[in-house]
Amino acid sequence: MTQLSPQTVWCMDEEELINLLDAGTFVSKSTKIHFYAPSFMYYKTSYYCSSPKDFPTISITGKSCALKCKHCGGKVLETMYPAVKPEELFELCRRLKRNGALGCLISGGCLPDGSVPVGRFVGTIEKVKRELGLTVFVHTGIIDFDIAGKLGNAKVDVALIDIVGSDETIKEIYNLKVTVEDYENSLKALYEAGIVFVPHVIVGLHHGKLKGELQALEIISRYKPSALVIIAFMPIHGTEMEKVDPPEPFEIAKTVLTAKLMFPQTPLVLGCMRPKGKHRIKTDILAIKGGVNAVAFPTEEAIKFAENQGYKIVFSSLCCSQIYTDIKDLDF
């Protein structure tokens, strides 16, 4: 790996970054690239078609979220299976298992303190793991050591958490009265509880502009994530930010490459949330040039590019955070 520093990359303009990526220095030396297409979104290319049943997403708050973040407004919750009581969660998981599910992501809206109320579902999650044998990922939001420990005891497979590196963004976009320090404390709680955790960094969350992403990566670097996922703000119809321009593909690629330099031995993923259309095609190819090990819902053009680079293509119907176990040894 080149001695180029993350800070140097972060200060590059578009032309400098594109030239650097086009040089091929950072393309992963692994012989495989992993592509993921979990069940919450229909996906079909000439290479792969998603399953509607393998890995669904469940909201334990239904369509409710106390924050009404400017970029989401609760719209994302509408795509999830609702299960607002512990007994509803177990019955839903049992039905999903009977229909062929391999696992699920348990998520939901936030309480006013920024947490997802997973605490009252811990006993049910443990029962789902013990009796149904499903793979269970949990999206936590802000979390303390007590709840993190209980999730660990429940044998949760992976905890997912978005890390924000700007107090201003937390206040303006999330409508939340917490700080960057609270997000770091949440990471610390998961780390100390011994849970496998996969942080997500959202590029352009601050009105489509870069703000706090580098700080978020620096926070994560103080711990030992099992994988790292880079996602990006995308305008969602019906939200306060539906007219906001998303970050440019090169800005997403800049974040990817900076993360690659900061976490050279950690599986790196371009996650599911990012702009679509021609924007996504360019982003996906730049991310592969930047050395990602996996891409969620890749464009057909990106798959062809990876194929032309000599990668063995591996598709999965599970969540992209599964990369932590799909890649055992990174070859850089």
C-alpha positions as CSV (number, residue, x, y, z in Angstrom):
1,M,0.0,0.0,0.0
2,T,1.3,3.4,-0.9
3,Q,2.6,5.8,1.8
4,L,0.1,8.4,0.8
5,S,-1.6,9.8,3.9
6,P,-5.4,9.9,4.5
7,Q,-5.1,13.6,5.1
8,T,-3.5,14.2,1.7
9,V,-6.2,12.3,-0.1
10,W,-8.9,14.2,1.9
11,C,-7.5,17.5,0.6
12,M,-7.5,16.4,-3.1
13,D,-9.7,18.0,-5.7
14,E,-11.7,16.0,-8.2
15,E,-9.0,15.9,-10.9
16,E,-6.3,14.8,-8.5
17,L,-8.4,12.1,-7.0
18,I,-9.6,10.7,-10.3
19,N,-6.0,10.6,-11.7
20,L,-4.9,8.8,-8.6
21,L,-7.7,6.2,-8.8
22,D,-7.2,5.7,-12.6
23,A,-3.5,4.8,-11.9
24,G,-4.8,1.6,-10.4
25,T,-2.7,1.8,-7.2
26,F,-5.6,1.1,-4.8
27,V,-7.6,-1.6,-6.6
28,S,-7.9,-4.4,-4.1
29,K,-5.4,-7.2,-4.6
30,S,-8.0,-9.8,-3.5
31,T,-9.1,-12.2,-6.2
32,K,-12.7,-11.8,-5.2
33,I,-15.2,-9.0,-4.9
34,H,-18.4,-9.5,-3.0
35,F,-21.8,-8.1,-4.1
36,Y,-24.8,-8.0,-1.8
37,A,-28.5,-7.7,-2.6
38,P,-30.6,-8.2,0.6
39,S,-34.3,-8.6,0.5
40,F,-35.5,-5.1,1.4
41,M,-35.1,-3.9,-2.2
42,Y,-35.9,-5.5,-5.5
43,Y,-32.7,-6.0,-7.5
44,K,-32.2,-7.6,-10.9
45,T,-29.3,-7.6,-13.4
46,S,-28.1,-10.0,-16.0
47,Y,-25.9,-11.4,-13.3
48,Y,-28.2,-11.8,-10.3
49,C,-31.7,-11.4,-9.0
50,S,-32.5,-10.7,-5.3
51,S,-34.6,-12.9,-3.2
52,P,-37.6,-11.3,-1.4
53,K,-37.3,-13.6,1.5
54,D,-33.7,-14.3,2.5
55,F,-32.8,-11.3,4.6
56,P,-35.7,-8.9,5.3
57,T,-35.6,-5.8,7.5
58,I,-37.8,-5.4,10.5
59,S,-38.8,-2.1,12.3
60,I,-39.5,-2.5,16.0
61,T,-41.1,0.9,16.0
62,G,-43.3,0.4,13.0
63,K,-43.4,3.7,11.0
64,S,-42.8,5.7,14.1
65,C,-39.6,7.8,14.7
66,A,-39.3,10.6,17.3
67,L,-36.6,12.5,15.4
68,K,-38.0,12.9,11.9
69,C,-34.6,13.5,10.5
70,K,-34.4,15.9,7.6
71,H,-32.9,13.4,5.2
72,C,-35.3,10.5,6.0
73,G,-38.5,11.7,7.8
74,G,-39.3,8.1,8.7
75,K,-39.7,7.2,5.0
76,V,-37.2,4.4,5.2
77,L,-39.2,2.7,7.9
78,E,-42.1,2.3,5.5
79,T,-40.1,-0.4,3.6
80,M,-39.7,-2.6,6.7
81,Y,-41.8,-5.3,8.3
82,P,-43.4,-3.8,11.4
83,A,-43.1,-5.7,14.8
84,V,-43.7,-3.2,17.7
85,K,-44.1,-5.8,20.5
86,P,-41.7,-8.6,21.5
87,E,-44.3,-11.3,20.8
88,E,-44.9,-9.8,17.4
89,L,-41.2,-9.8,16.6
90,F,-40.9,-13.5,17.5
91,E,-44.0,-14.5,15.5
92,L,-42.8,-12.5,12.5
93,C,-39.3,-14.1,12.7
94,R,-40.9,-17.5,12.9
95,R,-43.1,-16.8,9.8
96,L,-40.1,-15.5,7.9
97,K,-38.0,-18.5,8.9
98,R,-40.8,-20.8,7.7
99,N,-40.8,-19.0,4.4
100,G,-37.1,-19.4,3.9
101,A,-35.4,-16.5,5.6
102,L,-31.8,-17.0,6.5
103,G,-31.7,-14.0,8.8
104,C,-33.0,-10.4,9.3
105,L,-32.0,-6.9,10.2
106,I,-33.8,-5.6,13.3
107,S,-34.0,-1.8,13.1
108,G,-36.5,0.9,13.7
109,G,-37.0,4.6,14.4
110,C,-35.3,6.4,17.1
111,L,-36.4,7.7,20.5
112,P,-35.8,11.3,21.4
113,D,-32.3,10.4,22.8
114,G,-31.2,8.9,19.4
115,S,-31.5,5.2,20.5
116,V,-33.4,2.5,18.8
117,P,-35.5,0.8,21.6
118,V,-33.8,-2.6,21.3
119,G,-33.6,-3.1,25.0
120,R,-37.1,-4.3,25.5
121,F,-36.6,-6.8,22.7
122,V,-33.4,-8.4,23.9
123,G,-35.2,-11.5,25.4
124,T,-37.0,-12.0,22.1
125,I,-33.9,-11.7,20.1
126,E,-32.2,-14.3,22.3
127,K,-35.2,-16.6,21.7
128,V,-35.0,-16.0,17.9
129,K,-31.3,-16.9,18.0
130,R,-31.8,-20.0,20.2
131,E,-35.0,-21.4,18.7
132,L,-35.0,-20.3,15.1
133,G,-31.3,-20.1,14.4
134,L,-31.6,-17.0,12.3
135,T,-28.7,-14.6,11.6
136,V,-29.6,-11.4,13.4
137,F,-28.2,-8.0,12.7
138,V,-29.3,-5.1,14.9
139,H,-29.2,-1.4,14.1
140,T,-28.7,0.3,17.4
141,G,-28.5,4.0,17.2
142,I,-27.1,5.6,20.4
143,I,-26.4,2.8,22.9
144,D,-25.0,2.4,26.4
145,F,-22.9,-0.4,27.8
146,D,-25.9,-2.0,29.6
147,I,-27.9,-2.6,26.5
148,A,-24.8,-3.5,24.5
149,G,-23.9,-6.1,27.0
150,K,-27.5,-7.6,26.9
151,L,-27.3,-7.7,23.1
152,G,-24.0,-9.6,23.4
153,N,-25.6,-12.1,25.8
154,A,-28.5,-12.5,23.4
155,K,-25.9,-13.7,20.8
156,V,-26.6,-10.9,18.2
157,D,-24.4,-11.6,15.2
158,V,-23.6,-8.0,14.3
159,A,-24.5,-4.5,15.6
160,L,-24.7,-1.7,13.0
161,I,-24.3,1.9,13.9
162,D,-24.1,5.1,12.0
163,I,-21.2,7.3,13.2
164,V,-21.5,11.1,12.7
165,G,-18.5,13.3,13.1
166,S,-20.1,16.8,13.3
167,D,-22.1,18.2,16.2
168,E,-23.7,20.6,13.8
169,T,-24.9,17.8,11.5
170,I,-26.3,15.9,14.5
171,K,-28.3,19.0,15.5
172,E,-29.4,20.2,12.1
173,I,-30.1,17.0,10.2
174,Y,-31.0,14.5,13.0
175,N,-32.8,17.0,15.2
176,L,-31.0,15.4,18.0
177,K,-29.6,16.8,21.2
178,V,-26.5,14.6,21.5
179,T,-22.9,15.1,20.5
180,V,-20.1,13.3,18.6
181,E,-18.9,12.1,21.9
182,D,-22.1,10.2,22.4
183,Y,-21.5,8.4,19.2
184,E,-18.0,7.5,20.2
185,N,-19.3,6.3,23.6
186,S,-21.7,4.0,21.7
187,L,-18.8,2.6,19.7
188,K,-16.9,2.1,23.0
189,A,-19.9,0.3,24.5
190,L,-20.2,-2.2,21.6
191,Y,-16.4,-2.7,21.6
192,E,-16.2,-3.4,25.4
193,A,-19.3,-5.7,25.2
194,G,-17.4,-7.9,22.7
195,I,-20.1,-7.6,20.0
196,V,-19.1,-7.7,16.4
197,F,-19.9,-4.2,15.2
198,V,-19.9,-2.6,11.7
199,P,-19.9,1.2,11.7
200,H,-21.4,3.1,8.8
201,V,-20.3,6.6,7.7
202,I,-22.7,8.7,5.7
203,V,-21.1,10.9,3.1
204,G,-22.8,14.2,2.5
205,L,-25.3,14.0,5.3
206,H,-24.9,17.7,6.0
207,H,-27.1,19.1,3.2
208,G,-25.2,17.1,0.6
209,K,-21.8,18.6,1.6
210,L,-18.8,17.0,3.3
211,K,-18.7,17.8,7.0
212,G,-17.5,15.5,9.7
213,E,-16.8,12.4,7.6
214,L,-13.1,12.5,8.3
215,Q,-13.8,13.0,12.0
216,A,-16.1,10.0,12.0
217,L,-13.4,7.8,10.4
218,E,-10.9,9.0,13.0
219,I,-13.4,8.1,15.8
220,I,-13.9,4.6,14.4
221,S,-10.1,4.2,14.1
222,R,-9.8,4.2,17.9
223,Y,-11.7,0.9,18.0
224,K,-11.6,-2.3,16.1
225,P,-14.6,-2.7,13.7
226,S,-15.1,-6.0,12.0
227,A,-15.9,-4.1,8.8
228,L,-16.6,-0.6,7.7
229,V,-19.4,0.6,5.4
230,I,-19.5,3.8,3.5
231,I,-22.9,5.1,2.4
232,A,-24.0,8.4,1.0
233,F,-26.9,10.8,1.3
234,M,-29.5,10.4,-1.4
235,P,-32.6,12.6,-1.7
236,I,-35.8,10.8,-0.7
237,H,-39.1,12.1,-2.1
238,G,-41.3,13.6,0.6
239,T,-38.5,14.6,3.0
240,E,-37.2,18.0,3.9
241,M,-34.1,17.3,1.9
242,E,-35.7,15.9,-1.3
243,K,-34.4,18.9,-3.3
244,V,-30.9,18.8,-1.9
245,D,-28.1,17.7,-4.3
246,P,-26.3,14.6,-3.1
247,P,-22.5,14.5,-2.7
248,E,-20.5,14.1,-6.0
249,P,-19.3,10.6,-6.9
250,F,-15.7,11.7,-6.4
251,E,-16.5,12.9,-2.8
252,I,-17.9,9.5,-2.0
253,A,-14.8,7.9,-3.6
254,K,-12.6,10.3,-1.6
255,T,-14.2,9.0,1.6
256,V,-13.8,5.4,0.4
257,L,-10.1,5.9,-0.3
258,T,-9.4,7.7,2.9
259,A,-11.1,4.9,4.8
260,K,-9.0,2.4,2.8
261,L,-5.8,4.1,3.9
262,M,-6.9,4.4,7.5
263,F,-8.2,0.8,7.7
264,P,-6.0,-1.3,5.4
265,Q,-6.8,-4.6,7.1
266,T,-10.5,-4.0,7.6
267,P,-13.1,-5.2,5.0
268,L,-14.5,-2.1,3.3
269,V,-17.9,-1.9,1.7
270,L,-19.8,0.6,-0.4
271,G,-23.2,0.2,1.2
272,C,-26.8,0.2,-0.1
273,M,-27.7,3.9,0.6
274,R,-26.4,6.1,-2.2
275,P,-27.8,8.0,-5.2
276,K,-29.0,6.0,-8.2
277,G,-28.8,6.3,-12.0
278,K,-25.6,7.6,-13.7
279,H,-24.4,8.9,-10.4
280,R,-24.4,5.4,-8.9
281,I,-22.6,3.9,-12.0
282,K,-19.7,6.4,-11.6
283,T,-19.7,6.0,-7.8
284,D,-19.5,2.2,-7.9
285,I,-16.7,2.1,-10.4
286,L,-14.7,4.7,-8.5
287,A,-15.2,2.8,-5.3
288,I,-13.9,-0.4,-6.9
289,K,-10.9,1.5,-8.1
290,G,-10.5,2.8,-4.5
291,G,-10.2,-0.8,-3.2
292,V,-13.6,-1.7,-1.7
293,N,-14.0,-5.4,-1.0
294,A,-17.8,-5.3,-1.5
295,V,-20.7,-3.3,-3.0
296,A,-24.3,-3.5,-2.1
297,F,-26.8,-3.5,-5.1
298,P,-24.0,-2.9,-7.6
299,T,-24.9,-1.4,-11.0
300,E,-24.5,-3.7,-14.0
301,E,-21.7,-1.5,-15.3
302,A,-19.8,-1.9,-12.0
303,I,-20.1,-5.7,-12.2
304,K,-18.8,-5.7,-15.7
305,F,-15.9,-3.4,-14.7
306,A,-15.0,-5.7,-11.8
307,E,-15.2,-8.7,-14.1
308,N,-12.9,-7.0,-16.6
309,Q,-10.4,-6.3,-13.7
310,G,-10.2,-10.1,-13.2
311,Y,-12.2,-10.4,-10.0
312,K,-14.1,-13.5,-9.2
313,I,-17.7,-12.3,-8.6
314,V,-19.5,-13.5,-5.5
315,F,-23.1,-12.6,-4.9
316,S,-25.0,-12.9,-1.6
317,S,-28.6,-12.2,-0.6
318,L,-27.6,-11.1,2.9
319,C,-26.8,-7.7,4.3
320,C,-23.4,-6.2,3.1
321,S,-22.2,-6.1,6.7
322,Q,-21.9,-9.9,6.4
323,I,-18.6,-9.1,4.7
324,Y,-16.9,-9.4,8.1
325,T,-17.3,-13.2,7.9
326,D,-17.3,-13.7,4.1
327,I,-13.8,-12.4,4.0
328,K,-11.5,-14.3,6.4
329,D,-8.1,-13.1,5.2
330,L,-7.5,-9.9,3.3
331,D,-4.8,-10.0,0.6
332,F,-3.4,-6.6,0.1
